[in-house]
Amino acid sequence: MDDRVGHGGPRVPEQWRPASPEESAALRFAVLGPVRARRGDEQLATGSPQQRALLTALLLRAGRTATAAELIDALWGQDPPSQALAAVRTYASRLRKALDPGVLVSESGGYAVRGLGPGALDLTVAQEWAAAAEKAKAAGDLSQAREVLNRALGLWDGEALAGVPGPYAEAQRVRLEEWRLGLLESRLDMDLEQGCHAEAVSELTALTAAYPLRERLRELLMLALYRGGRQAEALAVYADTRRLLAEELGVDPRAGLRELQRRILQADPELAEPTEPTAEPAVVRVRPAQLPATVPDFTGRASFVTELSEVLAGTGDERRRGGRGAHGGRVMAVSALAGIGGVGKTTLAVHVAHQARSAFPDGQLYVDLQGAGPRAAEPETVLGSFLRALGTADSAIPDSLEERAALYRSLLDGRRVLVLLDNAKDAAQVRPLLPGTEGCAALVTARVRMVDLAGAHLVDLDVMSPDEALALFTRIVGEERVAAERKAALDVVAACGFLPLAIRIAASRLAARRTWTVTVLARKLADERRRLDELQAGDLAVKATFELGYGQLEPAQARAFRLLGLADGPDISLAAAAAVLDLAAEDTEDLLESLVDTSLLESAAPGRYRFHDLVRLYARACAERDESPAGERKTALSRLLDFYLATTAQVYEIEHPMDRLVDHLEPTRYPGLRLTEGAAALDWLYTEAGPLLACVRQAAGTERLRRAVDLLWAAKDLTESGASSYQYEMTARATCDATRTMADERAEGRARTVLSDVLLVSGRIEEAEDEARVAMELADNARDATAVSWVANNRGLICLHQGRFADGKVFFDQALEGLRAAQNRPFEATALGNLSRAYLGMGDTAKAVEIARHGLAAHSEIGRSVRLANSHFALGVALTQADRYGEALHEFADALRIFKEHRQRLWEGVTNFRIAQVHLAARRPAQAAQHAEVALTLGVIGGDRMRGNVLTLLGRTLAGLGQADRAKACWREALNLFEQSAAPEAQVVRTLLAPTSAG
């Protein structure tokens, strides 16, 4: 078994390996908490506090002998009892009987603990983990270091040596606590280096409250707040720290803290994100004599240049390990670059080969193997040209492929030659052309991945980054023209899909037309139907490059390529692709993987596929041109929509058992996935959010409109969870527009109901009210009882936000009437929880608690679901107002567990806010601050107005903790949010900020 933390990492303590049967009964000791001893699962009696103090003193000496005098001093210090020596002997005798034979030994008038197995003492394990973390950190593996350090910290079980008396235990307790805090600070520091500043704020807020004079914690809190965009709060932490140190100790903050404040005030850009040292690329400058000229404006690709140059120069992984293969033989460097046509494989390979010239003084060979064309070069023909280039007379060149390859390898033996095999068809074409000896190297470019080329270093070349793409465009067009229209230039390279060939064509066209502006070019490329036609200049054309690959496809591959290109969305899953193609998943996977091998399709992750934007446009053009009959395009998209709707309905049914919404969705002909388990259902929904919403947008405005609206409705958990709120809202608005255009009252009523949901979640109450009012009228006209009940509940929630509690009750009663008629018990229980809120607003707390309990009871009968959490939440709110804080916390805790289980992040945030309210009301400001910080990190239902409420509450908790400056920073931010939305809470915050306020 591998006993390392990660490959090549530090050793894992033996404690953490699975125990053998012999080890399972071994002694284990704990001192990082109460002092305990265990034999397997049996806890051993360690005797009186003084006896545990003796055991502690021996355990912490790590096997070294402690004299009787040292032990007496450890237990009693300067004032031992008269019978101290006898007492030590008695304690030792009792411990010896309780422990295994030979563990506690007498030696030289003292005692020692010996013979313990690896990992027997939790402190030793923690020390080993800490050392392992330090080693991982020194190696630059912060993720591994954090994980190991968290495991070390997890060994603490409260205060170390808890309840153990004596001066020695007290001194060790202080030492261990200081060490723990140091480890914690180190882990938090790495958290920030890894970009986890938002998550760290909550923990640091609690820690600074617990250890107010620990400046390093304050420094980390300032940095975390600043990186989270909360500059004012970060500076307020410094002000609180300076004031506290002056009052308590009469000193100023240390230099590091002062320097951090200065850098925050100056908005030092280096503070914004964690920085990591970057290794200098080991680029070897070489100039091959027989290579094509490198392009003068070669741009970007720095990581690929470095990677390939290292392999060619003999500094790749194999050569760093001594340059030998698995069987001890020297290896020859072979790198195979694969990628879509136009991605710049040849340009990169030629550039790298030029840089590698000094490493290959005996020559450089180059050939275009024409693998993308109809007639690829024959290997024997290429070998004939190579042999001539190496000085072989025509008369000495053998006839057969095998003999030519053998002579070729013989001529290269002992030489250092670089061979660039450009535009290869497959590995079979390449193999005879590879040098066979150490000292030579080969670079291969192809549209297919050379997975069957033994020993090759495979490189998948993707499109350029936006910065690289803009830099290439600028080098061709000129800095002055691009600087004047930078946004338009960014639009151009984005329309080119960051594909180097497309960027070069677009830039060349613009450079040749001095009267064109960059905006003119951007406008021409904005039209997707004309984009491929615009991307051609002279003998360069993006479409022609794609045509070469498409022309080599088998009929089934070509059909899959065309139909998959029809679907919008960032990518597509294997199951969804099978629906588009109407094939079994196994057959679909074979086709898609073959398209990946040709670089016409990309595999975003196992089981997920995507097109480059320009390739998708080309695939759609092929579908319009070649797909017969034409109706198959619509049928394919209809199958995809059915697949998403059927599967999403299953997810909804799993998440909301017995909810009748699924009975009122449009019927589907094509089946969806079969899902039975909640975690898998949620995984599917959140993974498919982008493609699913894209399918809704694509179907809106077509005969598939009603199914598109119902798919959006069934996927409503996407917006309440906060997972895809913006995309969901944009899709809802587009769907509403489409329903108005098609004059479908039923579809429009449902679409507006969904949009009112979205607006409620984001806190835009007035907009939500407008949409809900129209939705109610449309649903009534269409006699859509399901939508009427849903939108009535929404209108009731809107009234709660507006303080119109009696009106809210009317709407909730209307919703309940419809839900009972439809026998929709789960939604009825949810509406009861909302009705409870209306009674709270009207001052009838007892009635509110009673109704909330009815809702919870109804949900409990149905079973565990996300809406059960809503009922716990509603009851918690009512109990809070009834000043029954303990019961309220219990309900909120239940709600929080279920929201977490169902990944409802925004509801988690709201629940933490409510828990913070309870803690503040119960005068526990530290706990309240911690939960308020979590709410800010997670986000909350209700948008900026609700965020303002959280900030107001956090300010109150911080004021209660004596952090007045930071409290005011929170209130100022809250006031800004309230003023932007004209919220009445603004006046409350102004009062808090007033000079006369007590804070």
N, C-alpha and C positions, 0 to 999 in steps of 0.2 A: 504493500500500500504506500502511496506517495505521502510522506509526512511533512510536506512543505506547504506554505501559504502561497498558493499560486505557483506557476512554473518558475523555477529559479529563485523563489522568494525565501524568506526566513523560515527556520524550522518551526513546526507546530509543536507546542508542548505535548507530552505524552498523555496528559489529562484529557485531551480532546480527541484521542483516537477511540473507536469503539472498544469497550473493555472486553477482554477475554473472560471465560468463566472463572479463571483463577484470579484475575484482577478485580472482578465484580465484588468480591468479598474483602478487598484490601482496605486498609485504614485510610481514611480521608479526614483532613483537619481544615477547619475554617477559622480565620481570624479577622477577615474583612467584614465584620458584623459581630454578632454574639459569637463567643468562642465555643466551637462545637467539635465533636469527634464522631465519626460514623464508621461502621464496618458494613460495607454494602449499603443496604437500605435501613440498617438498624442504627439508631442514634444511641451513642454510649453516654453513660453518666460521667460527667467530669467533676462532680463534687461541688464543694463550697466555692464562693468567690475567690478566696485566697488560694485554693487548690487550682482553680482555673488560671489565676495569676502566675502560679509556678509553671503550669503547662505552657502558658503564653511565653514566659521568659525562655523556656527551653526550645520551643518551636521557632522563635525568632532568631535563635543563634545558629540555625541551619546546620545542626549536627555537631557544633563545637561544644566542648564541656564548659559548664558553668559551675564555679566553686560554690560551696555552701555560703560563704560570706557574700558572694555576688548575688545569690538568690535571696538571702535575707535583706540585703540592701534594695533589691528589686521589689520585694513585697512590702517592706515597712519603712525604708529610707533610714533617716537618722534616729528614729525612735522605735526600735524593734522591741517586742515583748521579751520578757525574761526567758521564756521557753521557745525562742524563735527557732533554734537549731532543731529541737525535737519536733516542732511543728512542720518544718521543711521535710524532715525524714518521714513523718506520718503522711504528708501529702504525696510524697514521692512513692511511698509504699502502696497507697490506695490507687494512684494512677497506674502503677505497674500492673496491678491486678486487673484493672479495667481495660488496659490496652493489650495488644498482642505480645507474646513472649519475645524478649530481646529488643523491644522498641525503646523502653526507658531503661538506660543502663547506668550503673554506678561506676565512677572512674576517678581516681586520684582525689578522693575526698569530695567529689562533686557529682553532677548528673548530666546526662546528655540524651537527646532523642535521636536514635539511629535506625537505619534499615528501612526507611520509608521508601515506597515506590515512587516512580516519576509522577509528578503532578499530584502528590498526596496533600500538599499544602496550597490553599487557594492563593496565598500571597506569592508563592513561587511561580505559580501559573501566571498570575497577573504580571509579574516581573518579566517573564519570558515573552508574554504577549506584547508588553510595552517595548521590549528590545526588538522584537520582530517588527513592530510598527515603525520604530525608528529606522530600522534597516530598509524597510519598504519606502519610507519617506526619503531617505538618502538616495535611493535608486530612482526617485521620481515617480513612484507608483502611489500617488496620494489616495486613490480609491481603495487600494488594498490596505494602506496604512490606517485609514479611517475605520475600515471594517474590523481590523485586528484590535485597534485601540478601543472600539466600542465593546468588543468582547471582554477586554481587560476591565473596563469600567463596569461591565455587567456583573462582575464577580462580587462587587460590594453589595452587602445586604444591610444597609443602614450604617450606623457609626461603627468604625473599626474597634475591636476589643470592647464592645459595649458591655458595661457593667463590671469590667475587670478592675479591681482596686490596685493601688500601689503606685509609687512614683515612676517605676519603669514603664508600666502600662500607660500611664498618663503621657509620658514623653513620647512613647511609640504611637499613641493615638494621635497626638498632634502631628507627628512626622507623617503618618499614613494619610491623614486628612490633607496635609499640604501637598503630598505626592498625588493624591487623587485629584485635587483641584488643578495641579499642574498638568496632569494627563487630560483632564477635561478641557483646559484651555488650549492644549495642543490639538485636541480633536476638533474643537470649535474653530481654531485657526485654519485647520485643513478643510473644514466645512466651507469656510469663506473662500479659501483658495479654489474649491471645486464649484463655486458659484451658488452655494446653498444659503445665501444670505437671508432670504425670506423665512426659511424654516428655522434659522438660528435665532431670529429676533425674539421669538416667544420664549425659548429656553434661556436666553441671556437676560431677558427682562426679569424672569423669576430668580436667576442666579444673582443678579446685581441687587435685588431686593434682599436676598439672603446674606450676601457678602458685600455690603455697601462700600467698604473701604478697599476692596480688591481692585486696584486700578487696571489690571490687565483685562478683567472682565468688562469693565467700563469701556476700555479701548475697543474691544471686539464688538461690543454693542454699538458704539458709534459707527464703526466701519460697516456693520451689517445694516444699520438704518440708512446710512448714506448710499450704500449700493442698492438698497430697496427704493431709492428715490425720496427718502424722508430726511432731507438735509437739515431742516429746521429742528427735528427731533434729535438728530445726531448732535447738533451744536448745543441743544438743551441738556443732553446728557453730560456734556463737558461742563456746562455752567453748574449743574447740580453737583458734579464731582468736586469742582473747585470750591464751591460753598461748603460742602460737607467736610472736605479735608481741612479747610481753614477753621471750621467750627470745632471739629473733633480733635484734630492733631496740630493745628496751627502751622500747617505746611502747604506748599503749592503742589499741583499735580506734577508728576515726573515729566522728564523731557520728552519721552515718546508720546505721551498723551497731548502735550502742548503742540508737538510737531504735527500730530494728526489733526488737531483743531485748525492749525494754520493751513494745512493742505485742503481741508474741507472748505474753509472760507475762500480759498483760491480756486476751488473746483478743479483740483489737480486731476487731469485725465487718467493718470496712472492708478488712481484710487477706484475708478469706476468699475473695473473688472479685474479679477485675479490674473496675475501674470505668471508665466512659466518660462524658464530659460529655453531657448531654442538652440539646438545643436547647429554648428556651422556645417553646411552641406559639403560633403567631401567630393567636390567636382574636379575631375581630372581634365585638364585642357589638352585636347588632341585634335589633329586635322587629317582625316583620312584622304588619301590621294585620289581614289577612284569613285568617290561618292558624288551624288548630285550636289549642287551648291545649296547651302542653307539659306532660308529666306532672311532678308536683312531686318525684317520687322518681327522676328520671333518674339512672342510675348507670353509670359506666365509659365504655367506647368512646372513650377520650381520643384515641387515634391517629386514629380515623375522624373524630371531630369536628374535629381539627386539619386533617386532609387536605381534608375537604370545605369547611371554612371558608376555607382558603387559596384554593381554586379560586373560591369565590363572591366573595371579597374581591379577586380579581384578582392573587393572588400565587402562582398555580399555575405549572407549568413553562412554559406558553406565555407567560404575562404576564411571567415573570422574563426571558424572552428578548425582551422588548419588546412582548409582547402581540400578535404578528402570526403568522399562519398561514404555510404553506409558500409561498404566492404573495404575501405581503406585506400581505394584508388583516387587519384586526383580527378577533379571534375572540370568540365569545360562549361563556360558560362553561356547559357542560351536564354534569351528573353523573348517572349512572344506577346506582342501588343495586340489587343482586340478591341474593336469598337465600331460604332455605326459609321457609315460612309460620311465623309465630311467632318469627322471629329478631330482630324489632325494627326493621325497615326504616322503617316509618312513624314510630315513636317517635324514631328517630335523625334522620330527615329533618326532622321538625317542630322538634326541638330545635336543629339546626344552622340552620334557616331563621330561628328566633327570634333566634339570635345574630347573624345577618347583616343585621338590620333597618336599621342606620344606613347600610349600603352601598346600600340600595335605597329611597330616600326617596319614590319615585313610586308605590309600591304593591306589594302582594304578592297573588298569585292562587293559589287552591287548588282542586283537584277530586279526588274519588275516582273513578277510571276503572273500578272494579269489574271489573278484568281477570281476577280469579280466579273470578268467578261465571259463571253460565250466559249472562248477557246483559251484555256489556261496554258501556260508554257509547259512543255514537257521537260521533266528533270534531266533526261539525257542530253537534250539540246543545251540546257543551262550549263551542265557540267562540261560540255565541249567548249563553251565560251570561257568558263572559269579556267580550264586547263590551258587554253591558249594564253589567257592573261597571266598565268603563272609560268609562262615560257615554254610550254610543251608544243612541239611541232605538230602540224596536222597529221603527219604520217605516223606519229607515235600515239595518237589518241585512239583508244580501243572503240569497238563498235557497240558493245552491250552496255546497258545501264550499270550493271554490277561491276564490270571491269573499270568503267570510267570513275565510279564512286570510289573504288579501291585505290586507283592511281591518284585521285584527288586527295584522299586522306594521307596517302604516302608522301605527296609533295608538301603537305602542310605540317607533317611531323617535324617538331623542333622549331617551327616558325611561330611568330606571333602575328596572326592575321585576323582581321575583323570582316565578317560576312554579313551584309545587310540584304535580307530576303524580303522584298517589299510586295505587298498585295498578294499574299499566298491564298491558295484555295482551301487547302486542308493539310493535315499533318503528313499524309502519305506523299504529297508533293514535296514537302520540306525535308523529310528524313534523309534522302540520299545526298542532300546539299549541305548537310551539317559537317563541320570539321570534327574529327574524332579524337583530337589530342589536346592535352593541357597547353595553355598558352594562347589558344585561339578562342574566339567568341563569335556568337551569331545573334543578330537582331532580326526578329521576324514580325511583320505586320500582317494582319488579316482581319476580315470581318467576322470570322468564326473564332471561338475560343479554342485554343490548341490543348484541350484537356488530355488528349491522347498522345501528346508529344512528351516522351519520358524525360524527366529532369528539367523541364523548361520552367523558367521563372515567369509566371503568368501575370500580365498587367491588363486590367480592364480600364480603358481610357474613356472617361466621361466628358461631358461638355465642360466648357470653361466656367469658372466662378463669375458672378456679375462684375467684380472688379477687374478680373483678367479680360473679360469680354470688352469692357469699356476701354481698357488700356489698348487693346488691339485696334479697336475702332478709331481711337484717338490718334494712334501712330499713323494710320493710313489717311485719315481725313484732315488731321491737323489740330493742334491744341486750341487755336483761336476760335475755330468754328464750333468745336465741341463745348468749350467753356461758355460760349455765349448761349448755348441751348442744351445744357446738361440734362435736363429732364427729358427732352425729346430724344437725346442720344441714348439714355437709359431705356426709353420705350423701344427704340430701334433694336438694341441688342437683345432685349427681352422677346421681341417679336421674332428674332432670329433663333430663339430657343438657346442662346449662348453657344450655338454651333459654330466653330471657327470658320468653316467654309462659307456659311450663310453670312456671317459678319464681314468676312473679307469681300464677298460679292457686293453686299449692301454698301460698305464703305468705299469700294472702288467705284461704284456707280455715282455716289455722292461726290467723290473727289474729282470725277470727270465732268461734273455739271456744276460749275461755279455759281450759276443762277439759282440753284436749288438751296433751300435751307434744310437743316436737319429735320425741322417740323414737317416739311413737305414729304420727305422720305418716310418719317414715322406714320404720317397719315396714309400713305400708299400701302404700307405694310400692315396697317390696322385691319384691313379687309382680309379676313381669313380665306375667302374663296379666291382671292387674287394673289395671295402672299407668295405661293410657290412660283407663280409666273413672274413676279417682281424680282425674285432671287435668282437672277441669271445675268451674266455679264460675259460677253465674248464666248469662249468655249467652256466657261464655268457655269454650271447650273445645279442647284440643289436637287431638283426633280430628277435630272438625268442620273445623278449619283444614286438616288433611291431606286430608280428604275432598274439599274444593274442588279441590285439584290433581289427585287421583286421578280424579275425575269427568270431567276434560278429556282424559284419555289415550285414544289409539287402542287397539283391542283388543290388538295386538302389544306395544305399550308397557306396557299394563296387565299382560299375562302376564309380561313380563320383570320388571316391578316386583315382582310377587307372588313369583315363583320365586327371584329373587336375594335377596329378604329372608329366605329360609329358611336360607341359609348363615351359619354363625357365622364369627367372625374379624374382625380389624380392617379389612380391605379385601379386594378380590378382583381378580385380574388379568383382562385381556380373554380370555385363553385359558381360564381356569377358568370365567369367566362363559359362554363359548361352550359348555362342557361342560354346565353347569347347564341352559342353554336348548336344547341339542342343535341349535345353529345354526352356520353358517359364521362365521368370525371377522369377516369384513367386515359381514355382516348384524347380528351382535351389537354391533359397534362403533357402527353407525348407531343402533340402539335405545338403547344406553347413553348415547351423546352427546345424544340427544334428551331422555332423562330428566335429564341434567345441565342442559340448557337450561331445564327446568321447575323446577330446584332440588329435585327429589325425590331426586336422587342427586348425589353429589359426585365430582369427579375428583381423587383424591389426588395423582396424578402422571400423566404420559402413559401410557396403557394400564392404569391402576389406578383402581378405583372403590370408594366406600364409602357406607354409609348413616349418617345421624344415628341415634343409638340409638333415639329415639322413632319415627322414620320406619320403622326396621326392624321395630319391634313392630307398627306399623300395617300394614306390608306383609305380615307373617305373619298378622295377623288377616284381611286381605283374601284371602290364600291359603286359609285355612281356610274362609272364607265363599264364595269365588267360584271356586276352582280345581276344575275338573271334567274328568276323574274325579279322585277324592281320591288315588288311587294315584300320580298324577303327581308329587306332592310327594316321596314316597319315591324314585321313579325319578330325579328330578332330583338328589337328594342322593347317590344311588348312582352316577350318572354323575360327579359331582364327586369322590367318593372314588376311583373308578376312574382318573380323570384324574391325581389326585395320586399314587396308588400306581404307575401305569405310568410316569409321568415320574420319580418318585423312584428307581424301580428302574433307569432309564437312568442317572441321576446316579451311583448306587452302582456300576454296571457300569463307567462311565468312570473313576471315582475308584479302583476296586478291580478292575482288569481280571482276568478269568479266575476271580474269586471265585464260588463256586457258590451263594452265598446266594440270588441272584436266581432260581435254578432252583426254589427251594423256597418261594417266596412264593405267596399266593393268586392265582389267575388273575383277569384283568380283562376286561370286555367293551368298555368305552369306551377309546379310545386316549389316550395322553399326547402331550406334545410330542416332536418328534424332535430330540434333542441329540446332537452329535458331538464337541464341543470342550470341554476341561476347564474353562476359565475361564467359558464361558457356562453350563455345568452348575452350577458353584458359585454363580455369580450368581443363577441361578434358585432353588437350594436356600435360600440365605440370605435372598433377598428374600421367598420364600414361606413362611418358617419360621412366622410367626404364623398365617396362614390354614391352613397344612397341619396344624399341631398342633391348631388349633381344629376342623378336620374330623375328626381322630382322636377328640377328646373327644366330639364330637357323635355319631359313629357308635358309640362304646362303649355297650353296653347295648341294641343293636339287632341285627337279623339281619346287619348289616354288620360285626360285631365282629371276625371273623378278619382281614378285610382291613384294619381299623383297626390291629390289633396289628402286622401285617406292614408297614404304612406307617410306623409308629413305628420299627420295627426297621431298615428300609431307610434311614431318615433319621438314623441314629445319629451321623453326623459332626457334627450340630448340637451335641451335648453335648460331644464331645471337643474341638471347636474353641473352646468357651466362648462361642459366638455366642448361643445361646438355652438355656443350661443350666437356668435356673430354670423356664422354661415347659416345657421338655422333661421335667424331673423331675415337675412337677405333672401333666402329661399321662400319664406312665408310671404314677403312683400311681392316677390316676382309671381308667386302663385296667385295672390289676390289680384294683381294686374291682369293675369291671364283669364281668371274667372270672370272679371268684369267685361273683358273683350268678347268672351264667348257667351255672355248673358245666361250663365247657368247659376240660378239662385241657390240651389242646394250646395253646389261646389263652393260658391262665393261665401255662403253663410259659414260653412265649415272652415274655409281658409281664413276668414276674418276672426273666427273663434280662436283658431290657432295663433293668429297674430296678436290677439288681445292677451293670450297666455304669455307670449314672449315679452310683450311690453310690461305686463305685470311683474314678471321676473326681474326685468331690468329697472323697475321703479319709475317708469314713465306713465304715471297714473292717468293724466288727462288724455294722452293718446290712446291708452288702453280703453278708457271709457268711450271714446268716439268709435273705436272699432267694435267694441262689445255692443253698443247701441244698434249699430247697423247690422251686426251679425244676428242679433235677436230678431230684428224685423225680417231679415232674409230667411232665417230658419223657420219662423212662424209661417211665412208665405209658402215655403217649400214643405211644410208639415214634417219637418225633420226634428222629431221629439228628442233624439239623442243630443243634437246640437243645442236645442233650446235649454235643456237641463244643464248642459255644460256651461253655456254662456251666462245663464242665470247665476250659477255659482261664481263665475268670474265677476259679474256685476256686483254681487254681494261683497267680494273681496275688495273691489274698487271702493265701495262705500266705506269699508273699514279704514282704508288708507285716508279717506277724506273726512273721517270723523262723523259720518252720517250713519250711525249705528242702527237706528230704527229702520231706515231705508234698506240697510244691509240685511236686516232680519227678514224683510219682505221678500227680497230676492232669494235668500237661502231657503225660505219656506217654499217658494216656487220651485226651486231646484229639487228640494226633497220630495215634493209632490210628484214630479216627473220621474225621479229616480226610483221611488217606491212603485210607481205604476210599471216601470220597466224592470222591476225586481233586480236593480243594480245595487246590491247590498254593500259592496266595498266603497263605491262612490258616495252612497248614502251616509256611510259612517264618516267619510271625510267631510262631507257637507255638515254633519252634526258638529264636528270639531270647529268648523268655521262659524257655525251658528253660535257656538259657545263664546267665541270672540266678540260677537255682536252683543250678547248679554253682558259681557264684561264692560264693554263700552257704555252700556246703558246703566251700569252700576249694580247689576244684579249678580254679584259674585257667586252666591250659592247656586243659583240656577245655572250659571256658566259651568261650574264644577260638575253639577249633576249631568248636564247634557254632554260635556266632554267625556264623562265616565261611560255614558251610554254609547258614544261613538267608539271608545276604546274597547268596550265589551263586544260590540258588533264585529270589529276588526279582529279581535282575539279569537272569536268563533270561526272566522274565515281562515285564519292561519297567518303565518309570518310573511309579510310583504312590505314593500316600501311605504305603502299607505298606513300600515300599522305604526310606523315611526311618526307619521303626521298626527295620528291620534294621541300617542304619548306626548308629542310636542304640545298639542293643543291643551291637554290636561295639565302639563307642566306650566304653561302660561297662566291658566286659571288658578292653579294652586299658588303660584308666585304672588298673584294679586291678592290672594286670600291670606298672605303672610305665612303660608305653610311651606317653609323653605326646604326642609328635609325631604318632604314628599315630592316637591317640585324637582329637586336635584335628581331624585330617583327616576322620575319620568323622563327628564332630559337625558339622563345616562342611557336609558333604554332606547330612546329615540336616536341618540348619537351612534350607538352600536349598529342599529339597523341602517341608518343613513350611510355609515362607512361601508357596511356590507354591500349595499346597493350602489355605492360610488356616487352618491349625491353630494358632491363637494360643496355646492352653495348652501344646501340645507345643513350640512355639517357646520358651516360658518355661522349660520343663523342660530343654530342650537348652542354653539359655543358662546355667542353673544348673550343668549338668554341665561346660560349658566353663569356668565360673568355678572349679569344683573343680580342674580340670586346671591352670589358671593359678596357683592358690594353691599347689598341690602343687609346681609348678615355680618357686615363689618370685617370682611376678609379681603382686603385690597390686593394682597400679593396674588392670591388665587384668581381674583377677578381680572387682574392685569394679564395674567398668563393666558386665560381663556379669550380675553379681548384681542390679544396679539394673534392668537390662532385664528380668530374670526377674520382679522384683517388679512392674514396670509392666505386663507382659503377663499375669501370672497363671500358675499352674502346675497340672498334673495332680496331684491328691492333696490339694487343699483346704488348710485352715488348718495341718495338720500339716506339709505340704510347704512352705508359706509360712514356717513357723517354721524349717525347715531352711535356707531361703534367707536368712532374717534372721541366723541363726547364722553362716552362711558370710560374709555381708556384714560382720558385726561383726568376724570374724577378719581380713578384708582391710583394713578401716578401722584396726584396731589395728596391722596391719603398715605402714600409711601414717602412723602416728603420731597418728591422730584417735581418741584413747582415749575421750573423752566420747561421741562419736557411736557408737562401737562398743558401748559399754555400753547406750546407748539402744536399739540394735538387739537386743541380747541380752535386755533387759528385755521388749521386745515379744514376742520369740520365746518367752521363758519363760511369759508370759501365755497364748500360744496352746497351748503344750505342756501346761500345767497344766489348761486347759479340757478337753483331750481325754485327760488322764491318759497322755500319751505318755512313754515311757522317756527320750527325749532331754532331758527337763526337767533331769535330774541333771547332764548334761554342761554345760548352760547355767549352772546354779547354780555349778558349779566355775569357769566362766569369769568369773562375776560376783563370786566370792569375793575379798576384799581381797588375799589372797596370790597371786592369779592374776597371771601375767605379762602377761595381756591377749591 
